Amino acid sequence: MSRDSTTLFHRSPQSSQQRPTELPADAGRAATGIFIVLMAQLMLVLDVAVMNVALPSIDTDLGFGPASLSWVLNAYTLAFGGLLLLGGRLGDVRGRLRLFEVGLSVFTLFSLLGGLAQTPTQLVIARALQGAGAAMAAPSVLALLTTSAPDEAARNRALALFGAVSSAGATIGLLVGGVVTDLGSWRWTLFINVPIGLAVLALARRFVTETPRRPGRFDLVGAVTATSGAVAIVWSLIGAPEHGWASPRTIGGLVVGLVLLLVLGRTELRHPHPLVQPHLVRNRQRVSALAAMALVIGANLSMFFLVVQYDERVLDLGPFSTGLAFLPFSLAVFGMSRVTPWLISRMGARAMIMLGSSALVVAYLWLSQINATDTYFGAVFGPVLISGLATGFIFMPITTTVLGGVEPEHAGSASGLLQTTQQLGSAVGVAAIVSVYASGAVPGQFVPGAQAAFLTSAAFSLAAFLVAATGLPRRPVPPEVSVLEEEPELAEAA
């Protein structure tokens, strides 16, 4: 965009009566490109949850057995979480659109092969390779969004929609999984990715601009230690509820993971082209935002892990009805994505994260009061709605804080770091919540253990509030305000 066109989108106090006379020439193409990339992000995030409600059908069809069935989910999570940092750096070096296409192609291919699987081993391998493809594509999604937007206002709206898609993906996954499992077969939870993936691949290069390749020697030691360390930690946390926090498996895996990450840190300080730029984790604001993201994601896992079971086991809802029960969360997240770009310029990230995490504390304290005689509207609807509003309020300011000030050539690495933090937060959240639930559970009853687990989520949310309060600076209202944020019709057009 030229300097002249850039001035059309901002006004200063001295030019308060000016209004834009035209949009950037490439605004329509950029908006289409952003939509295409967001569709891919929805598919990648949705796949984490879409198979949850199909697990009983998968077990019946393929004969997994209770001990191995969890690997249908864990294989995807491990590969996705473990390879994100590598995927982000590869996108920076090789071109983000190129790696996005490669990753999405791998994801789509193994979605098809997973749907055709005839044995448990075939399905688990397909899920792991799906996760590897997602790890290559996902960091490039966020980086392409930031580089495709024609101006700052459009960038903020794209990041808000990214947050909405990422936050609501699990809910949509439950709904889609319930529909296709009830009406067809569990195999369609995988087949549904194929036409979406092919459509995105066919349109991406037409509407999304490739980023420059950054020549440089690749950090092989960093890639191995980052991937192995993340996999070791996620693997240990996934198994902690089953094997115990003090078991050799859990402690040994965490120790190995931490040692590998220490080796990574030492390597990155010395390598001329590090996998993770050291300055990305020296910034107090960025580290605080990453910690807040991990805590919020960890807290929200109780919503999907425990409320799903409460709906099905206590309220006796089926898979499809359970998915519908989470619609307030998704609608609230998407609704908030329309106003957060306008709010962040007036409130600042710190205030928004603090307010949103406070609302999450209220939602989880409310859920901790559930009992076996409650109804959906009496016990679930209100907290689910509040948590959706709060999550939508938090996600965008955290994302903008993490990516703020990052050089374009390192955007993929920063995106990979953010999404790796989300995966680790998910693993920690599941492990902590399941462990607390198990310690307070009463055989044959669901509610007693769930009450303590929801209090754990409230504690996670309170910790996110404290991190934001102490780690993020107060931000004054900027002297320039985006006109697009004040003109709804122009915002829609851009």
N, C-alpha and C positions, 0 to 999 in steps of 0.2 A: 504494500500500500504506500502511496506517495505521501509526502509530508502534507501537501494541500488537503488530500482526502482525510488524513488523520485528524486535522483540525475540525472537521465537520462533526466529530463525535464527542467533543468536549466543550465546555464553556467555563469561563472564569467569572468571578464576581463583576468584572468590568464589562462583560458581554452577555449579561443575563438574558437579554431579549433575543439573542440569536437562536436560530433553529436550523437543524440540518436540512440541506436542500436535496441531497442525494445519498444513496447508500454506496458502499464500495462496489466496484464493478464485479468483483468475484464473490459477493456476499451470498448469492444463491447457491453457487457451487460449493462454497465453504459450509453452508448450512446442510446441504445434502451429504457432504463428506462426513460431517459430524454425526449426522443421523446414522449413516452406514456403520461408522466405527462404534457407535453406542449399541447398535443391534448386535454386533459381535461381542461386546462386553456383557450384554444381557445374557447371551448364550453361554459364555464362559462361566459367569457367576451362577446362573440358573442350574448348571450341571452339578454344582456342589450339593444341591438339595433335591433335585428333581427325582432322584432314585430312592429317597428316604421312604416314601410311602409305598414304593414297589418292592421293598426288600422281602416281605413275606412271599410274594408271588415268585420272585427270583429264587428264593430258597426252595419252594415247592417244585419249580420247573427244573432247576439244575442240581438240586441236592447238595447245597453248600454245607449245611450243619451249623449250629449256633456259634462255634468257635471261629469259623472262617468267614462267615457272612459279612462281618464288619469290614473286611478288606475290599468289598465292592466300593465302599466310601473311602477307606483309608488309602488305598492305592492311588486314587486321584489326588487326595489331599497331600500325600507325601511328595509325589512328583511335582505337583503344582507349587507347593510351598518351597521345596528344595531347590528348584531350578529358576526361580524368579529373578534373583540377582544376576545370574548368568544370562538370562533372556534380556534383561534390561541393558546390560553392557553390550551384548551382541547387536542389539538394535542401534545403539549409539555408533558402533564401529561399522556395521555392514549396511545400514540403512533401515529405518524403522518400518517403512511400508513393506519393504522386502521381507523382513523378519516376521512382520504381522501376517503376511500372506503365507509364508512357510509354516508358521505355527498354526494358523487357522486351517491350512490344508491337512496337517498332521491330525489336528483335533477332529476334523470332519471325517477323515478316512477311518480313524479308529472308533468314532461313534458308530459308523456303519458296521465295522467288524465286531464291535462289542454287541450290537443288536443281533448279529448273526451267531454269537457264541453258543457253543453246544456243551461246554464243560465249564466248571468254576475257574480253572486255570486260564482258559481263553478269555473269559470276561475280566478277570483281575488284570491280566497283561494289557488288554485293550484299555481298561480304565487308567492304568499307569501311563500308557502312551498318550491317552487323551490329556492327562495332566501335564505331560511334557510339552505337548503342543500348546496348551493353554498358557504355560509358563513362558513360552517364546512370544506368544501374541499379546498377552495382557499388559506388560510394561509399555509396549509400543502403542497400545490403545490410548493410555493417558498422555504419552508424549505427543502422539499425533493430534489429539484434541487441542493441546496447548499451542501447537504450531499451525493448526488449520484455521483457528479463529482469526477473523480479520482485524479485530481490535480488542481492547481490554474488557469491554462490557460483554462481548460475545464469548470471550474466553471464560469469564466468570459464569456465564449461563451454561456453557458447555461443561464446566467442572461441577456445577450444581446438578445438572442432569446426570453426569457420571456418578455422582454420589447417590442420587436417587435410584439409578439402575443398580448400582452395586449393593445398596442397602436393601432394596426391595426384591432383589433377585431370588433370595432364599424363599420368600413368601410366594412369589410367582412360581418358583420351582415346585413347592408343595401343591399348589393349585393345578399346575400342568400335569405333574406326576399323578395326582389323584384322578384327573379327567381321563388321561390316556390309559391308566391302569384299569379303571372301572369300565371303560368303553372298549378297550382293545386288549393290549398285552403290555407287560413291562418293557418289552423290546422297543416299543414306540417312545419310551423315555430317552432312548439313544437315537432312534431313527429320525426323530423330529429335528435333530441338529443338522441333518444332511442337507435338506433344501435351503435352510437358512444360511448355512456355511457356504454353499455353492453360490447363492445369490450375492452374499457379501463379497466373495472372491471375484465374481464377475463384474461388480460395480466399483470396487475399491480403487483400482488404479485410474479409473475415469474421473473420480471426484475427489480423491485424496492425493495430495502432493507428496512425493518422496522427499525425505530429508537428506542432506549431504552426508556422504560417508566420511568417517573420521579415521584416516590412516594411522596406524600405530601398532606396536607389538602387543600381542594379546597376553593377558595375565593368566597363564595356565595354573600356577599355584593358587592364585586367588580364586579361580573358578572351581578348582577341586575342593579347596577348604571351605568356601562359602556354601557350595552345594552339599557336601558331606556333613558339615556342621549343622545346617538347617534341617537336613533329613534326620540326623541323629536326635536333635532336640524334639522335632515334631513326632518322631517315632516313639520316643520315651514318654512324651506327654499323652499320646493317644493310648498307650498301654497302661498308664499309671492307675486309672480306676480299677482295671482288672487285676493287675499284678501287685499293686500297692506302691505308695510313694517311697517307702524304705526298701523296696526290693532291689536286688543287684541289677536287674534289668533296667529299672528306672534310673537309679543313681548312676550306674555305669554309662548309660546312654547320654544322660545330661552332662556328665563329666567329659565324655568324648566330644560331645558337641561344643561345649565351652572351650575346651583345649583347641579344637579346630578353629573356632572363631578368634581365639587369641593369636593363633598362627596367621590367620587372615589379616588381623589388624597389623601385625608386625610386617607382613609382606606388603600391605598396601602403603605403608609409610615409606618403603624403599623402592617400590616399583615405579618406573617412569610412566607407565600407562595402567594404573590400578583398576581393578574391577569395581571397587567402591572408592570414590574420591574421598580422602580423609576429611576434606573441609565440609563435606555434607553432614558428617556426624560430629563436627566440632561446634556447630551452631546450636546454641542453647534453645532457641525458639523451635528449630526443626526437631531436635531430639524430644522436646516436651510435647510437640504435636504428635510425633510418632508414638510416644508413650500413651498419650490420651486416646489415640486411635486404637491401640492394642487393648486398652482397658474397656473402651466402649464396645468394641467387637466382642471381647470376652464376656461382657455383661449380657449382650444381646443373644448370645448362644443359648441362655436359659429360656429365652422366649421361644426359640424353635425346638429345642430339645424337650423341655418340660411342658410347655403349653400344648404342644402337639399330643403328648401322651395324656395330659389332663382332658383334652377335648375328646380323645378316642376312648380312653379307659373309664373316665368318670362321667363325662357328658354323653358317651356312647355315640359320637359322631363318626361317620365313615370317612374314607380318604378324601373324597371330593368336598364334603361338607367341612372337613377340617381345613382344607385349602381356602374355602370361602370365608372361614372364620378369621383368617389372617388378612383379608382384603382391607380392613381399616388401617392396618400397618402400612401396606403398600400405597394406598391412596393418600395417606397422610404424608408419607415420604415424598411422593411425586408432587403433592400440593405445596409442600415447603420448598421444593426445588425451584418453584416459580418466584419466590420472594427472597430467598437467601442472597442472590446476587445484589439485590437492592439493599438488603439489610447490612451486608458486610461493610459497605462503604460508610455506613452511619454508626454502626455499633462496634466494629472491629472483631477480629477472630476471638480474642480472649473472652470478651463478654458473651459472645454467642456460644462458645464451648461451655463456659461456666453455667449459663442459663439452661442449655440443653441437657447437660449432665445432671443438673439439679432436678429437672423434670424426669429423667430416667430413675433417679433415686426414688421419687414419689411413685412412679409406675411399679417398681419392683417391691417397694414396701406394701403397696396395695395388693400385689399378687401374693405376697407372703401370708396374706390373711385368708386365702382360699380354703374351702372345706368341701367335704363330699356331698353336701346338699345344695351347693350354689348352682346358679344358672349361668349360661353364657353371658347374658347381658348384665347380670349382677356381679360377676367376678372377673370376666375376661375382656369384654369389649372395651371398657374404659382404659385399663392399663395398656392394652394392645394399641389403642388409638394414641394415647399419650406417648408411648415409646416410639411410635412411628413419627409423630410430630417432632419429638426430641432428636431422633436419629437424623431426620432430614435437616434439622437446624444445625447439627454438629458437623456433618460429614464434609460439607463444602468448605467451611473455614479451616478445618484441619488440612484438607487437601491443598488449599491455596497457601497455607503456611509452610507445608513441607516443600512445595515446588517453588515458593517465592525466592527470587534471587539466584535460582539455579541457571547456569549457563546453558544455552541450547544444546551444546554438544554433550552435556551430562544429564539431559532430561530423562533419558531412558533409565540410567542408573538410579536417579532419584525416584522414578516411578517404581522400579523394581524394589527399592528399599521400602517404599511405602506399602506395597502389596505384600512383601515378605513379612513386614510387621503385622499386617492384617491376618496372615495365615498363622503366624506364631500366636497372636492374640486369640484366634479361634481355638487353636490347640490347647493353650493354657486355660481358656474359658471352659471348654468341654471337660478337660481333666479335672479342674477344680470343682465345677458344678456337679459332675457325676460322682466325684468322691464325697462331697458333702451330702449329696442326696443319698448315697449308699449308707453313709454313717448314721443317718437319722431315719432311715426307712424302717417301716414295720411290715413284716410279711403279710401279703394279701391286701395291703392298703397303699394307695399312691400318695395321699396328701401329706403325711408327716414329714417324709424326707424332702418333698418339694418345697415346703415352707422354709426350711433352713437353706435350701439351694437358692431360692429367690432372694433371701437376705444376703447371700454371697454376691449375687448380681448387684444388689443395692450398694454393697461395699465397693465393688469394682467401679460403679458409677461415681460414688463419692470420691474415690481415688482420682478419677479423671478430672473431677472438679478441682481438686487440690493441685494437681499437676498444672492445669491451665492457670489457676490463680497465682501460682508461684513461678512458673516457667515462661509465661508469655507476657509481653509488655503491654501496657495500656496503649491504645492506638487512637490518636486524635482523628477527627473527621477530616478527610483530605480536602484541600482547597478547591479542587476541581471535581465535578460530579458528571458522570456519564449521562449525556442527554438520552441515549438509548434506554437507560434504566428508568428515565422519567416518562418516556413516551411509549406506552404499551404497543401501539400499532407499529412503531419502528422496531421495537424489540422483537415482535413476532416476525417481521419481515427479515430481520438479520439472522 
